[in-house]
């Protein structure tokens, strides 16, 4: 019978101590060459899964589409303003204001003003069209002209679109405590709240910050359904009857996983790090946490009222049709009552679900406000977990930056006629390393810790090998 020390040795080379576990066959191995040697089926299946993940990541996510719509609309507005300013400067620089040519100056200025008004009207009409498409979440690249598309991607590549975004400072970054009325004390009926409710609170705070950052702090009436859906997509625990996660690490990882899943598909490490920092800030002050939970409840309540209004409107249309006005409203019905529009039954279900979420958020806000000190231990664990995940995301950003620099260096070598890193990596001895994250059936906290540490180690070794 093999001793316990035999299982710590790489099962491929039989010499080095094992560091990783194959996620498919659970074989122990020490390095990338041993992983490639142990089983061709495992290697091929890994490449297939990586290719599928890369193909899925290539498709634009809902988070990326929203960011594109906001940037494109504001960029077009700023571009129109700059063109108008340039035209005005050209007119002023023509020198038509001399006393000898007063009449000519008047006529020329009048013609220039008419031309500017016509161009301004055309620009406003074009901007209005883009704004309507953006408000309906239908703005795509094919709606842009060739010049607009080229200008947009050129500015996007240079990083100039950031200055077109209206600056929004989250209220929780303020030093002063927010003024708010104490929430209703409903969390102690009939028993005191479970301490694990702090895990749900952290997910709600992360989801609220994620939603506010995505919509730049503005949730107008037209954005309420989308904003409410965004919040519930990140904090799915509000709609679930399952108990909260048992550990802080599991709660944070679960929220990150929900945000990365469809329909949002937010895998931006920098954006996720900012939202985690916001959640830690909100979780550090009782008034901040209670206000954020109350604001989330208010958003879902607005969504519920909107569903009820739409339900009443559809009921009114049905009554009018029954009274003999079907022929007059037939055209309107074809335009407004599309097959994708929710039915009365669906609207009623959405309203009931929203009401349950509002009650749950009220319970969470009450527990956070009236049992803040009792949740001290859980809050400390959550703060530590949030900091750990922020550090991990920063490391991933650094690794990504280093890889981009290595790719730029490789392209520079290619342009000079030298042997590139990409060409050198095609040889069997210097093949591109594969990142293998070991899996485990243990608890969520230990799984997250082991996978993050192992993957970080493999990524660093892989990049060093590529650089060499």
Secondary structure, DSSP 8 states (H G I E B T S, - for coil): ---TTGGGB-TTTSSSB--EE-TTT--EESSHHHHHHH-HHHHHHHHHHHHHHHHHHHS--HHHHHHHHHHHHHHHHHHHHHHHHHHHHHHHTT-TT-GGGHHHHHHHHHHHHHHHHHHHHHHHHHHHHHHHHHHTT---GGGS-HHHHHHHHHHHHHT-GGGGS-----GGGSSS----------TTSSS---TTHHHHHHHHHHHHHHHHHHTTT---GGGHHHHHHHHHHH-GGGT--S---SSHHHHHHHHHHHHHSTTT----HHHHHHHHHHHHHHHT-HHHHHHHHHHHHHHHHHHHHHHHHHHHHHHHHHHHHHTT-TTTTHHHHHHHS-TTS--HHHHHHHHHHHHHHHHHHHHHHHHHHHSTGGGHHHHHHHHHHHHHHHHHHHHHHHHHHHHHHHHHHHHHHHHHTS--HHHHTTSGGG----------SS-HHHHHHHHHHHHHHHHHHHHHHHH-
